[in-house]
């Protein structure tokens, strides 16, 4: 029997996203869920988060943040 893993976070934020990536890279069956109304990631300030609807693919978020502001997201620019 193969296990399935769920990552749950209020806004499906960076900690659950990182856990999702790490488990997925190990070949585990992972799904992410949020209990809030959308995904919120840090933005230029606490009042300006990056907001995405649930169901937005991580690749889309990654690509958009990498394009949006390379100085704010330098680690994304090096990947």
C-alpha positions as MATLAB code, in Angstrom:
seq = 'XXXXXXXXXXXXXXXXXXXXXXXXXXXXXXXXXXXXXXXXXXXXXXXXXXXXXXXXXXXXXXXXXXXXXXXXXXXXXXX';
ca = [
       0.000    0.000    0.000;
       1.338    3.427   -0.939;
       0.824    6.259    1.536;
      -0.383    9.723    0.548;
       0.732   12.832    2.447;
      -1.114   16.118    2.962;
       0.545   19.428    3.784;
      -1.916   21.771    5.510;
      -1.414   25.441    6.348;
      -3.777   28.374    6.789;
      -2.575   30.089    3.625;
      -0.589   27.173    2.192;
       2.447   29.331    2.821;
       6.135   28.804    2.460;
       6.605   26.193    5.200;
       4.022   23.796    3.793;
       5.207   24.531    0.250;
       8.788   23.673    1.220;
       7.659   20.457    2.918;
       5.652   19.583   -0.200;
       8.707   20.049   -2.426;
      11.023   18.052   -0.147;
       8.639   15.099    0.162;
       7.798   15.182   -3.543;
      11.503   15.060   -4.440;
      11.728   11.867   -2.378;
       9.071   10.317   -4.612;
       6.225   10.532   -2.091;
       2.628   11.222   -3.113;
       2.000   14.717   -1.693;
      -0.906   17.164   -1.912;
      -1.099   20.639   -0.355;
      -4.154   22.232    1.215;
      -4.964   25.523    2.864;
      -7.702   26.338    5.325;
      -7.900   30.023    4.363;
      -9.375   31.572    1.257;
      -6.159   31.870   -0.790;
      -2.406   31.298   -0.881;
      -0.360   34.169    0.581;
       3.377   34.494    0.089;
       5.629   37.261    1.393;
       5.717   40.405   -0.720;
       7.522   43.739   -0.592;
       5.892   44.473    2.798;
       3.583   42.811    5.302;
       0.710   44.780    3.768;
       1.571   43.691    0.219;
       1.667   39.884    0.122;
       1.585   37.946   -3.121;
      -1.853   36.366   -3.267;
      -2.853   33.415   -5.436;
      -6.044   31.418   -5.662;
      -6.010   27.833   -4.443;
      -5.287   25.561   -7.351;
      -2.629   27.881   -8.799;
       0.269   25.617   -9.787;
       3.462   26.126   -7.788;
       5.371   26.490  -11.053;
       3.212   29.503  -11.978;
       3.878   31.123   -8.577;
       7.598   30.375   -8.822;
       7.894   31.779  -12.356;
       5.869   34.887  -11.546;
       7.834   35.721   -8.382;
      11.127   35.138  -10.163;
      10.052   37.566  -12.931;
       8.344   40.070  -10.643;
      11.269   41.285   -8.555;
      14.667   39.550   -8.793;
      16.070   41.709   -5.974;
      13.268   40.756   -3.574;
      13.439   37.057   -4.522;
      17.169   36.515   -5.211;
      17.130   32.803   -4.401;
      14.535   32.217   -7.100;
      16.750   33.961   -9.644;
      19.583   31.535   -8.948;
      17.502   28.374   -9.460;
];
